[in-house]
Amino acid sequence: MRILKINLKHFLAIGLFIKTGLSIAQEQEDLSTYTMDEFVVTGTKFELPVEKSGKTIYKLTAKDIEQNAGKTVSDLLNEVPGIQMDGNFGAPGTNISYYVRGGRNKNTLILIDGVPLNDPSGIDASFDLRFLPVSQIESIEVLKGGLSTLYGTGASAAVISIKLKEANQDGVHGQVDYSYGSFDTQQASANVNGKQDKLSFMVSGSLMKSEGFSAASDENASATFNKDGMSQKNVNVKIGLEATEQLNIGVNAAYDEFSADYDGGAFLDADNQNNGEQFRIGFTPSYKYGAGQVKLNVLLNSGSREFKSTYPSKYKSKNLQTELTHEHQWNDNFKTLIGVNAQKLSAKEVLADPNAEYDDFTIVDPFASVFFDHNSGLNVHAGVRLNTHSAYDNEFIYNINPSFLLPINGGFSVKFLASISTSYVTPSLYQLYSFYGNKNLSPERSTNYEGGISFYLGDNLTLNTVYFRRDETDPIIFSGALDAGGNWVSFYDNGTDEQVVKGLELDANWAISNLISLNANYSYVTTDEPTNFYRIPAYKFGIGLIVSPIETVDISVKYNLTGERTVAYWDSATFSSVETKLGSFGLVDLFANYKLINKKLSVYGGINNVFDTDFVGIYGYTTRGRTMTIGLNYTF
């Protein structure tokens, strides 16, 4: 069994934090706990008021999503502090990368309705956000830091938890939406949902198509490049049955499909196409008893990706996930969660050999966590996980996360938080079993440290500030060596280099009045290995203003500044990699929504990049300028 490195001085510091909190708690037992209306689950898997969480969680609510018409999932996430989405400013259907706190796709885990999703056939096995339409999303929670003790592999820098819409009102209801925007982009979606007695259901679907523009920049070409567009189709079904007062049974199924044109590379036009589809079906029973509940979550996700180009390829994959958890509230101050997560990931390349066998591996992870909630404001969340993998030795990881909420007066409270956690990233099927694979790979390992302060002034003002550090070891790199015959052989291997990533994040939300609210954020990240930070900006800043002059009108204005980034590209003239800097850029977005007919009909419109700012998103590729969207939404 491999135990990730434990730093004694950090444990002592956290122990002192808890001891100090307990001492203050004994002196303040008559103080009532400060509560707010917002609940979150991502940070602990327990449903908690946000102020009791020992993490800073950024949540995009249904209203936040509604106020961003015409934006994709990646556009929404790009405005979250500490996240850089790469590719979202390119042609529709451009491949999306997400960099959180200096981590890559492999370091951020995507959850859909609480279940980890990824593509086992990819090099880094990350989830492709291009599959997901905004119209099906109810909310998004973004939690940063090491969360592998709760969620397993990939949760070493962040977890992005996406909750899809579901029936929440008695009777039959529905929604229809249509929008039209720049580049002949059309989107249509509809859903019907209902609840009657013990049965609930939702059926939703969406279509999207865009003519787009050339993905590769044609500024150095003698002729205009062809347009690169995309299309997307989605169907989602959810059925719930309250079999008894204690037993609830849920079944869900979804089909997602997208097709995107792409070019041959930087400044290089081509008629290439990427087609993808996935089907998932899930079963989610839960049983509640007096002091707790038991949940089972089973999901089978199968998919395919096909690349039509000079170098064609086609992949098929399957991902079977099963998680069983038992939550128990022992008393007013103490609750526990125990569970086991089992995954089987399979993938194969089928274009060269349609009868090829699937490569696969299995993961079985038992885990446990406890949450201590002292009625004076001290909260401690701690957990452990044993990662057992069919391809490498076991990994034991841990997390300890105390926080202390100190009520001052007049509704003003301060929360102090700290955490230390270990995380891992499992090598992908491609890295283990492909032509370049290495079956002796170990997972990438990291230790995360966080410390922060949050200020709450009632429900009107929230200010969060967090310092973080992530120590990474055993990186999986593409390496090579001479074989016995003197030939160079390339393969994946665990490198010996260590990397330290650290930074600062601040965000503030201020409800000035019922008519006006203001939010702002700033993030900074740096590393001692700058060559691992290509495309990642050192800083980002954003500010937004939402005004409701009357009850039925919302107007929002946002400004987002992205700092300089260093990129490396292949220079075919010199046959070498060349570094260059891309300048910073700031964009202004405007949105308006007007509701009429008893708020059932909404007329909305948005302008992104209002001032048509010229900038480079990815070197050698076209960046979209000013874009506009108008639409209608009817709710019944």
C-alpha positions as CSV (number, residue, x, y, z in Angstrom):
1,M,0.0,0.0,0.0
2,R,1.3,3.4,-0.9
3,I,0.6,6.2,1.6
4,L,0.8,9.8,0.3
5,K,3.3,11.9,2.1
6,I,2.1,13.5,5.3
7,N,3.6,16.8,6.5
8,L,3.6,16.8,10.3
9,K,3.9,20.6,10.7
10,H,0.8,21.2,8.7
11,F,-1.2,18.7,10.8
12,L,0.1,20.4,13.9
13,A,-1.1,23.8,12.5
14,I,-4.5,22.4,11.8
15,G,-4.6,20.8,15.2
16,L,-3.9,24.1,16.8
17,F,-6.7,25.7,14.7
18,I,-9.2,23.1,16.0
19,K,-8.0,23.4,19.6
20,T,-8.3,27.2,19.4
21,G,-11.8,26.9,17.9
22,L,-12.9,24.5,20.6
23,S,-11.6,26.9,23.3
24,I,-13.6,29.8,21.8
25,A,-16.6,27.5,21.4
26,Q,-16.7,26.7,25.1
27,E,-16.9,30.4,25.8
28,Q,-19.7,31.0,23.2
29,E,-22.1,28.1,23.6
30,D,-25.0,30.5,24.1
31,L,-24.5,32.1,20.7
32,S,-26.9,30.9,18.0
33,T,-25.4,29.5,14.8
34,Y,-25.6,31.9,11.9
35,T,-27.7,30.5,9.0
36,M,-28.4,31.4,5.4
37,D,-30.8,30.1,2.8
38,E,-28.2,28.7,0.4
39,F,-27.3,25.0,0.8
40,V,-24.4,23.1,-0.8
41,V,-23.4,19.5,-1.0
42,T,-20.3,19.3,-3.1
43,G,-17.7,20.0,-0.4
44,T,-18.8,17.2,2.1
45,K,-21.6,15.1,0.4
46,F,-23.7,16.3,3.4
47,E,-26.3,19.0,2.7
48,L,-25.0,22.0,4.6
49,P,-25.7,25.7,4.8
50,V,-22.9,27.4,2.8
51,E,-21.5,29.1,5.9
52,K,-20.9,25.7,7.6
53,S,-18.8,24.5,4.7
54,G,-15.0,24.6,5.2
55,K,-14.6,25.4,1.5
56,T,-15.3,28.3,-0.7
57,I,-17.9,27.1,-3.1
58,Y,-19.0,29.1,-6.1
59,K,-22.5,28.4,-7.2
60,L,-24.3,29.3,-10.4
61,T,-28.0,29.2,-9.7
62,A,-30.8,28.8,-12.2
63,K,-31.3,32.6,-12.2
64,D,-27.5,33.1,-12.9
65,I,-27.8,30.8,-15.9
66,E,-31.0,32.5,-17.1
67,Q,-29.1,35.8,-17.1
68,N,-26.5,34.5,-19.5
69,A,-28.5,33.8,-22.7
70,G,-26.5,32.7,-25.7
71,K,-23.5,31.4,-23.5
72,T,-22.3,27.9,-23.5
73,V,-21.4,25.8,-20.4
74,S,-17.7,26.7,-21.0
75,D,-18.6,30.5,-21.2
76,L,-20.3,30.3,-17.9
77,L,-17.4,28.5,-16.2
78,N,-14.9,30.9,-17.6
79,E,-16.4,33.6,-15.4
80,V,-15.9,31.6,-12.2
81,P,-12.9,32.8,-10.1
82,G,-9.8,30.7,-10.7
83,I,-11.0,29.0,-13.9
84,Q,-9.6,29.5,-17.4
85,M,-11.6,27.9,-20.2
86,D,-9.5,27.5,-23.3
87,G,-11.2,27.2,-26.7
88,N,-14.5,28.8,-25.7
89,F,-13.8,32.0,-27.7
90,G,-13.0,30.0,-30.9
91,A,-15.3,28.6,-33.6
92,P,-18.4,26.7,-32.4
93,G,-17.4,23.2,-31.5
94,T,-13.8,24.0,-30.7
95,N,-12.3,21.5,-28.3
96,I,-12.5,22.8,-24.8
97,S,-9.8,22.6,-22.1
98,Y,-10.4,23.7,-18.5
99,Y,-7.6,24.9,-16.3
100,V,-8.5,25.3,-12.6
101,R,-5.9,26.6,-10.2
102,G,-3.2,25.8,-12.7
103,G,-4.4,22.2,-13.2
104,R,-5.4,20.7,-16.5
105,N,-8.5,18.7,-17.5
106,K,-7.2,15.6,-15.8
107,N,-7.0,17.5,-12.5
108,T,-10.7,18.6,-12.5
109,L,-13.5,16.1,-12.1
110,I,-16.9,16.7,-13.7
111,L,-20.0,15.4,-11.9
112,I,-23.4,15.1,-13.6
113,D,-26.1,14.8,-10.9
114,G,-23.5,13.7,-8.5
115,V,-21.8,11.0,-10.6
116,P,-18.3,11.4,-12.0
117,L,-18.3,11.3,-15.8
118,N,-15.4,11.1,-18.2
119,D,-14.4,9.6,-21.6
120,P,-12.2,6.5,-21.0
121,S,-11.0,6.6,-24.6
122,G,-9.3,10.0,-24.2
123,I,-5.6,10.5,-23.4
124,D,-6.5,12.2,-20.2
125,A,-10.0,10.6,-19.8
126,S,-11.7,13.9,-19.2
127,F,-15.4,14.8,-19.8
128,D,-16.2,16.6,-23.0
129,L,-18.3,19.7,-22.1
130,R,-19.4,20.1,-25.7
131,F,-22.0,17.3,-25.1
132,L,-23.9,19.3,-22.5
133,P,-26.5,22.0,-23.4
134,V,-27.1,24.9,-21.0
135,S,-30.9,24.4,-21.4
136,Q,-30.8,21.2,-19.3
137,I,-28.8,22.6,-16.4
138,E,-30.4,23.6,-13.1
139,S,-27.3,24.7,-11.3
140,I,-23.5,24.4,-11.2
141,E,-21.3,24.2,-8.0
142,V,-17.6,24.7,-8.4
143,L,-15.4,23.6,-5.5
144,K,-11.7,24.0,-5.7
145,G,-9.0,22.1,-3.9
146,G,-8.2,18.4,-3.4
147,L,-11.4,16.4,-3.2
148,S,-10.2,12.8,-4.0
149,T,-11.2,11.5,-0.5
150,L,-14.9,12.2,-1.5
151,Y,-14.8,11.8,-5.3
152,G,-11.8,9.7,-6.2
153,T,-9.5,10.1,-9.2
154,G,-9.2,13.4,-11.0
155,A,-10.4,15.6,-8.1
156,S,-7.0,17.0,-7.4
157,A,-7.6,20.7,-8.3
158,A,-11.4,21.0,-8.4
159,V,-14.8,19.4,-8.7
160,I,-17.4,20.9,-11.1
161,S,-20.8,19.5,-10.0
162,I,-23.6,20.0,-12.6
163,K,-27.1,19.4,-11.5
164,L,-29.6,18.8,-14.4
165,K,-33.2,20.0,-14.2
166,E,-35.9,17.8,-12.7
167,A,-39.6,18.0,-11.7
168,N,-40.2,20.1,-8.6
169,Q,-43.8,21.2,-8.7
170,D,-47.1,19.4,-8.5
171,G,-49.1,19.1,-11.7
172,V,-47.8,19.2,-15.2
173,H,-45.5,22.0,-16.3
174,G,-43.1,22.8,-19.1
175,Q,-40.9,25.2,-20.9
176,V,-40.1,26.0,-24.5
177,D,-37.2,28.1,-25.6
178,Y,-35.9,29.4,-29.0
179,S,-32.9,31.7,-29.7
180,Y,-31.1,33.0,-32.8
181,G,-27.7,34.5,-32.8
182,S,-24.5,35.3,-34.7
183,F,-23.1,32.9,-37.3
184,D,-26.6,31.7,-38.0
185,T,-26.7,30.0,-34.6
186,Q,-30.1,28.5,-33.7
187,Q,-31.0,26.8,-30.5
188,A,-34.4,25.2,-29.5
189,S,-35.2,23.3,-26.3
190,A,-38.3,22.1,-24.6
191,N,-39.2,20.1,-21.5
192,V,-42.3,18.7,-19.9
193,N,-42.3,17.8,-16.2
194,G,-44.8,16.9,-13.6
195,K,-45.5,15.5,-10.1
196,Q,-48.7,13.7,-9.0
197,D,-49.0,11.7,-5.9
198,K,-45.9,9.6,-5.6
199,L,-44.7,9.9,-9.3
200,S,-42.6,12.6,-10.9
201,F,-41.2,12.8,-14.4
202,M,-39.3,15.1,-16.7
203,V,-38.6,14.8,-20.5
204,S,-36.4,17.4,-22.1
205,G,-34.8,17.8,-25.5
206,S,-32.7,20.4,-27.3
207,L,-31.3,21.1,-30.8
208,M,-28.5,23.5,-31.7
209,K,-26.8,24.3,-35.0
210,S,-24.3,26.9,-36.0
211,E,-22.7,27.7,-39.4
212,G,-19.7,29.1,-37.5
213,F,-16.6,30.5,-39.0
214,S,-13.1,29.2,-39.8
215,A,-11.4,27.6,-36.8
216,A,-7.9,28.3,-38.2
217,S,-6.8,31.9,-38.7
218,D,-6.6,32.8,-42.4
219,E,-4.6,36.0,-41.8
220,N,-1.6,34.6,-43.5
221,A,-3.5,32.9,-46.3
222,S,-4.1,34.0,-49.9
223,A,-7.8,32.8,-49.8
224,T,-10.6,32.8,-47.2
225,F,-10.8,29.5,-45.2
226,N,-14.0,27.5,-45.1
227,K,-16.5,27.9,-42.2
228,D,-16.4,25.4,-39.4
229,G,-19.7,24.9,-37.7
230,M,-21.3,22.4,-35.3
231,S,-24.5,20.8,-34.3
232,Q,-25.8,19.3,-31.1
233,K,-28.7,17.1,-30.1
234,N,-29.8,16.1,-26.6
235,V,-32.6,14.1,-24.9
236,N,-32.9,13.6,-21.2
237,V,-35.5,11.6,-19.2
238,K,-36.0,11.4,-15.4
239,I,-38.6,9.4,-13.6
240,G,-39.0,9.3,-9.8
241,L,-41.2,7.2,-7.6
242,E,-41.8,7.7,-3.9
243,A,-42.5,4.0,-3.2
244,T,-43.0,4.6,0.5
245,E,-42.3,7.4,2.9
246,Q,-38.8,6.0,3.3
247,L,-38.0,4.6,-0.1
248,N,-37.5,6.7,-3.3
249,I,-36.5,5.3,-6.6
250,G,-35.1,7.3,-9.5
251,V,-34.4,6.2,-13.1
252,N,-32.7,8.4,-15.7
253,A,-31.6,8.1,-19.3
254,A,-29.9,10.5,-21.7
255,Y,-28.7,10.6,-25.2
256,D,-26.2,13.3,-26.4
257,E,-24.7,13.9,-29.8
258,F,-22.5,16.5,-31.4
259,S,-20.7,17.1,-34.7
260,A,-18.1,19.7,-35.2
261,D,-15.9,20.8,-38.1
262,Y,-12.2,21.4,-37.3
263,D,-9.1,22.5,-39.3
264,G,-5.7,21.0,-39.8
265,G,-3.8,23.1,-37.3
266,A,-2.7,26.7,-36.6
267,F,-3.1,28.8,-39.8
268,L,-4.0,25.6,-41.7
269,D,-7.4,25.0,-43.3
270,A,-8.9,21.5,-43.7
271,D,-12.3,19.7,-44.1
272,N,-12.1,17.6,-40.9
273,Q,-15.0,16.5,-38.8
274,N,-15.3,15.2,-35.2
275,N,-18.5,13.3,-34.4
276,G,-19.4,12.1,-30.9
277,E,-22.3,10.5,-29.2
278,Q,-23.0,9.1,-25.7
279,F,-25.8,7.3,-24.0
280,R,-26.2,6.9,-20.3
281,I,-28.7,5.2,-18.1
282,G,-28.9,5.4,-14.3
283,F,-30.7,3.9,-11.3
284,T,-30.8,5.9,-8.0
285,P,-32.8,4.4,-5.1
286,S,-32.5,5.9,-1.6
287,Y,-33.9,4.8,1.7
288,K,-34.4,7.2,4.6
289,Y,-34.8,6.3,8.2
290,G,-35.0,8.3,11.4
291,A,-31.4,9.4,11.7
292,G,-30.0,8.9,8.2
293,Q,-30.2,7.5,4.8
294,V,-28.7,4.9,2.4
295,K,-28.2,5.8,-1.3
296,L,-27.3,3.8,-4.3
297,N,-26.2,5.4,-7.6
298,V,-25.6,3.2,-10.6
299,L,-24.8,4.7,-14.0
300,L,-23.7,3.2,-17.3
301,N,-22.3,5.6,-19.9
302,S,-21.3,4.4,-23.3
303,G,-19.9,6.6,-26.1
304,S,-18.1,6.9,-29.3
305,R,-15.8,9.5,-31.0
306,E,-14.9,9.5,-34.7
307,F,-12.3,11.8,-36.4
308,K,-12.6,12.2,-40.1
309,S,-9.4,13.6,-41.4
310,T,-6.1,12.6,-43.1
311,Y,-5.5,10.5,-40.0
312,P,-8.9,9.0,-39.3
313,S,-9.7,7.2,-36.1
314,K,-12.7,6.0,-34.2
315,Y,-13.0,5.1,-30.5
316,K,-15.7,3.4,-28.4
317,S,-15.8,3.5,-24.6
318,K,-17.9,2.4,-21.6
319,N,-17.9,3.6,-18.1
320,L,-19.8,1.7,-15.4
321,Q,-20.1,3.5,-12.0
322,T,-21.6,2.2,-8.8
323,E,-21.6,4.0,-5.5
324,L,-23.3,3.0,-2.2
325,T,-23.3,5.5,0.7
326,H,-24.7,5.4,4.2
327,E,-25.2,8.7,6.0
328,H,-26.0,8.8,9.7
329,Q,-26.7,11.7,12.1
330,W,-25.5,10.4,15.5
331,N,-26.6,13.6,17.5
332,D,-27.0,17.3,16.9
333,N,-23.2,17.8,16.4
334,F,-21.9,14.7,14.7
335,K,-22.7,12.8,11.5
336,T,-20.8,10.2,9.4
337,L,-20.7,9.1,5.8
338,I,-19.3,5.7,4.8
339,G,-19.4,4.3,1.2
340,V,-17.8,2.4,-1.6
341,N,-17.3,3.5,-5.2
342,A,-16.7,1.0,-7.9
343,Q,-15.8,1.8,-11.5
344,K,-15.0,-0.1,-14.6
345,L,-13.6,1.9,-17.5
346,S,-13.3,0.3,-21.0
347,A,-12.2,1.7,-24.4
348,K,-10.9,0.5,-27.8
349,E,-10.0,1.9,-31.2
350,V,-12.3,0.3,-33.8
351,L,-11.4,1.9,-37.2
352,A,-8.3,-0.2,-37.7
353,D,-9.9,-3.4,-36.2
354,P,-13.7,-3.4,-35.6
355,N,-13.3,-6.7,-33.7
356,A,-10.7,-5.3,-31.3
357,E,-11.0,-6.2,-27.6
358,Y,-11.7,-3.5,-25.0
359,D,-8.8,-2.4,-22.8
360,D,-10.2,-1.9,-19.3
361,F,-9.3,-1.4,-15.6
362,T,-11.4,-1.4,-12.4
363,I,-11.3,0.8,-9.4
364,V,-12.9,-0.1,-6.0
365,D,-12.6,2.7,-3.4
366,P,-14.0,2.4,0.1
367,F,-14.2,5.8,1.8
368,A,-15.5,7.4,5.0
369,S,-15.9,10.9,6.4
370,V,-17.1,12.6,9.5
371,F,-18.6,16.1,10.1
372,F,-18.5,17.7,13.5
373,D,-20.8,20.7,13.9
374,H,-20.4,22.5,17.3
375,N,-23.3,24.9,18.0
376,S,-20.9,27.8,18.6
377,G,-19.6,27.8,15.0
378,L,-16.8,25.3,14.9
379,N,-17.1,22.8,12.1
380,V,-14.7,20.0,11.2
381,H,-14.9,17.8,8.1
382,A,-12.4,14.9,7.8
383,G,-12.2,11.9,5.6
384,V,-10.1,9.0,4.3
385,R,-10.2,6.8,1.1
386,L,-8.5,3.7,0.0
387,N,-8.0,3.6,-3.8
388,T,-7.6,0.0,-5.0
389,H,-6.8,-0.2,-8.7
390,S,-6.3,-3.3,-10.9
391,A,-3.1,-1.9,-12.5
392,Y,-1.2,-0.5,-9.5
393,D,-0.7,-0.7,-5.7
394,N,-3.3,0.7,-3.3
395,E,-3.3,4.4,-2.4
396,F,-4.4,5.7,1.0
397,I,-5.4,9.4,1.0
398,Y,-6.9,11.7,3.6
399,N,-8.6,15.1,4.1
400,I,-9.0,17.3,7.2
401,N,-10.9,20.6,6.9
402,P,-11.8,22.7,9.9
403,S,-13.7,26.0,9.8
404,F,-15.0,28.4,12.4
405,L,-17.9,30.8,12.0
406,L,-17.7,33.7,14.5
407,P,-20.9,35.8,14.8
408,I,-20.0,39.4,15.6
409,N,-23.1,41.6,15.8
410,G,-25.8,43.1,13.6
411,G,-25.9,40.0,11.4
412,F,-22.1,40.3,10.6
413,S,-20.1,37.0,10.8
414,V,-16.6,35.9,9.9
415,K,-15.6,32.4,8.9
416,F,-12.0,31.1,9.1
417,L,-11.2,28.0,7.2
418,A,-8.2,25.7,6.6
419,S,-7.6,22.3,5.0
420,I,-4.9,19.8,4.1
421,S,-5.7,16.9,1.7
422,T,-4.1,14.4,-0.6
423,S,-5.3,13.5,-4.0
424,Y,-4.4,11.4,-7.1
425,V,-5.0,11.2,-10.8
426,T,-5.2,7.6,-12.2
427,P,-3.3,6.9,-15.4
428,S,-5.7,6.6,-18.3
429,L,-6.4,3.5,-20.4
430,Y,-4.5,5.2,-23.3
431,Q,-1.5,5.8,-21.0
432,L,-1.5,2.2,-19.8
433,Y,-2.4,0.1,-22.8
434,S,-1.9,2.0,-26.1
435,F,1.0,1.6,-28.4
436,Y,2.8,4.1,-26.2
437,G,1.4,2.7,-23.0
438,N,3.2,1.6,-19.8
439,K,1.5,-0.9,-17.6
440,N,3.8,0.0,-14.7
441,L,2.6,3.6,-14.3
442,S,1.7,5.0,-10.9
443,P,-0.9,7.7,-10.4
444,E,0.0,11.3,-10.2
445,R,-0.1,12.5,-6.6
446,S,-0.6,15.8,-4.9
447,T,-1.0,17.5,-1.5
448,N,-3.3,20.5,-1.2
449,Y,-3.2,23.2,1.4
450,E,-5.7,26.0,1.9
451,G,-6.4,28.8,4.2
452,G,-9.0,31.5,4.0
453,I,-11.5,34.0,5.5
454,S,-15.1,34.7,4.6
455,F,-17.1,37.7,5.7
456,Y,-20.9,37.7,5.8
457,L,-23.2,40.7,6.4
458,G,-26.6,39.1,6.5
459,D,-27.7,38.0,3.1
460,N,-26.5,41.2,1.5
461,L,-22.7,41.0,1.4
462,T,-20.3,38.1,1.1
463,L,-16.6,38.4,0.7
464,N,-14.3,35.3,0.3
465,T,-10.5,35.2,0.2
466,V,-8.5,32.0,-0.1
467,Y,-4.8,31.2,-0.4
468,F,-3.9,27.8,-1.8
469,R,-0.9,25.6,-2.5
470,R,-0.7,22.3,-4.4
471,D,2.5,20.1,-4.3
472,E,2.5,17.7,-7.2
473,T,4.7,14.6,-7.6
474,D,5.0,11.6,-9.9
475,P,3.8,13.4,-13.1
476,I,2.9,11.2,-16.0
477,I,5.0,12.3,-18.9
478,F,5.7,11.3,-22.5
479,S,9.2,10.0,-22.4
480,G,11.5,7.7,-24.4
481,A,14.7,5.6,-24.4
482,L,16.9,3.5,-26.6
483,D,15.9,-0.2,-26.9
484,A,18.3,-3.1,-27.1
485,G,18.7,-2.6,-30.8
486,G,19.6,1.1,-30.5
487,N,16.2,2.3,-31.6
488,W,14.4,5.2,-29.9
489,V,11.2,4.1,-28.3
490,S,8.6,6.5,-26.9
491,F,6.3,5.7,-24.0
492,Y,4.5,7.2,-21.0
493,D,6.4,7.2,-17.7
494,N,6.3,8.7,-14.2
495,G,8.6,11.7,-14.1
496,T,10.8,12.7,-11.1
497,D,10.1,16.4,-11.3
498,E,8.0,18.0,-8.6
499,Q,5.8,21.1,-9.1
500,V,4.4,23.6,-6.6
501,V,1.4,25.6,-7.7
502,K,0.1,28.4,-5.4
503,G,-2.2,31.4,-5.7
504,L,-4.9,33.6,-4.3
505,E,-8.6,33.9,-5.0
506,L,-11.0,36.7,-3.9
507,D,-14.7,37.1,-4.7
508,A,-17.4,39.4,-3.4
509,N,-21.2,39.6,-3.8
510,W,-23.1,42.6,-2.7
511,A,-26.9,43.0,-2.9
512,I,-27.0,46.7,-2.7
513,S,-30.8,46.7,-2.8
514,N,-33.7,44.7,-4.2
515,L,-33.0,46.4,-7.5
516,I,-29.2,46.4,-7.7
517,S,-26.5,43.7,-7.0
518,L,-22.8,43.8,-7.7
519,N,-20.2,41.0,-7.8
520,A,-16.4,41.0,-8.4
521,N,-13.6,38.5,-8.4
522,Y,-9.8,38.2,-8.7
523,S,-7.5,35.2,-9.0
524,Y,-3.8,34.8,-9.2
525,V,-1.8,31.6,-9.8
526,T,1.9,30.8,-10.3
527,T,4.2,27.8,-10.3
528,D,7.9,27.0,-10.0
529,E,7.7,25.1,-13.4
530,P,6.5,27.7,-15.9
531,T,6.9,25.3,-18.9
532,N,3.9,23.4,-17.4
533,F,1.8,26.6,-17.4
534,Y,1.4,27.1,-21.2
535,R,-2.0,28.8,-22.0
536,I,-2.7,29.5,-18.3
537,P,-3.0,33.2,-17.4
538,A,-1.3,34.3,-14.1
539,Y,-4.3,36.5,-13.2
540,K,-8.0,37.1,-14.0
541,F,-10.4,39.8,-12.9
542,G,-14.2,40.1,-13.3
543,I,-16.9,42.5,-12.2
544,G,-20.7,42.3,-12.9
545,L,-23.6,44.6,-12.2
546,I,-27.2,43.4,-12.3
547,V,-30.1,45.9,-12.3
548,S,-33.8,45.3,-12.0
549,P,-35.5,48.7,-12.6
550,I,-38.9,46.9,-12.4
551,E,-39.9,43.5,-11.2
552,T,-40.2,42.0,-14.7
553,V,-36.9,43.4,-16.1
554,D,-33.3,42.2,-15.5
555,I,-30.3,43.9,-17.1
556,S,-26.7,42.7,-16.4
557,V,-23.4,44.1,-17.5
558,K,-20.1,42.0,-17.0
559,Y,-16.5,42.8,-17.6
560,N,-13.9,40.1,-17.5
561,L,-10.1,40.6,-17.9
562,T,-7.8,37.7,-18.8
563,G,-4.1,38.2,-18.2
564,E,-1.1,37.4,-20.4
565,R,-0.4,33.8,-21.3
566,T,2.7,32.0,-22.6
567,V,2.1,29.5,-25.4
568,A,4.4,27.1,-27.3
569,Y,3.8,26.2,-30.9
570,W,5.6,24.1,-33.5
571,D,7.6,26.0,-36.0
572,S,7.7,23.9,-39.2
573,A,10.4,26.1,-40.6
574,T,12.9,25.4,-37.8
575,F,11.4,22.1,-36.7
576,S,11.3,23.3,-33.1
577,S,8.9,24.5,-30.4
578,V,8.8,28.2,-30.0
579,E,7.4,30.2,-27.1
580,T,5.4,33.4,-27.5
581,K,3.3,35.6,-25.3
582,L,-0.4,36.3,-25.9
583,G,-1.6,39.7,-24.7
584,S,-4.2,40.3,-22.0
585,F,-7.8,41.1,-23.0
586,G,-10.9,42.5,-21.4
587,L,-14.4,41.8,-22.6
588,V,-17.7,43.4,-21.8
589,D,-21.0,41.4,-22.1
590,L,-24.5,42.8,-21.9
591,F,-27.8,41.0,-21.2
592,A,-31.5,42.0,-20.8
593,N,-34.6,40.0,-20.0
594,Y,-38.2,41.2,-20.0
595,K,-41.0,39.0,-18.6
596,L,-44.6,39.5,-19.5
597,I,-48.0,37.6,-19.5
598,N,-47.8,37.0,-15.7
599,K,-44.0,36.2,-16.1
600,K,-44.7,33.2,-18.3
601,L,-43.2,34.7,-21.4
602,S,-39.6,36.0,-21.5
603,V,-38.0,38.0,-24.2
604,Y,-34.3,38.1,-23.9
605,G,-31.2,39.3,-25.7
606,G,-27.4,39.3,-25.1
607,I,-24.4,40.9,-26.7
608,N,-21.0,39.3,-25.9
609,N,-17.8,41.3,-26.5
610,V,-19.8,44.5,-26.8
611,F,-16.9,46.6,-28.1
612,D,-15.7,43.9,-30.5
613,T,-12.3,43.6,-28.8
614,D,-9.6,42.0,-31.0
615,F,-7.5,39.4,-29.2
616,V,-5.9,36.0,-29.6
617,G,-7.5,33.1,-27.7
618,I,-5.4,30.2,-29.1
619,Y,-2.3,30.9,-31.3
620,G,-3.0,30.4,-35.0
621,Y,-6.8,30.1,-34.6
622,T,-9.6,32.6,-35.1
623,T,-11.2,34.3,-32.1
624,R,-14.8,35.4,-32.3
625,G,-15.6,39.1,-32.1
626,R,-18.9,40.7,-31.1
627,T,-21.8,38.2,-31.0
628,M,-25.5,38.7,-30.4
629,T,-28.4,36.5,-29.3
630,I,-32.1,37.1,-29.1
631,G,-34.7,34.6,-27.9
632,L,-38.1,33.7,-26.4
633,N,-38.9,31.5,-23.5
634,Y,-42.4,30.4,-22.5
635,T,-43.2,28.6,-19.3
636,F,-46.5,26.8,-18.6
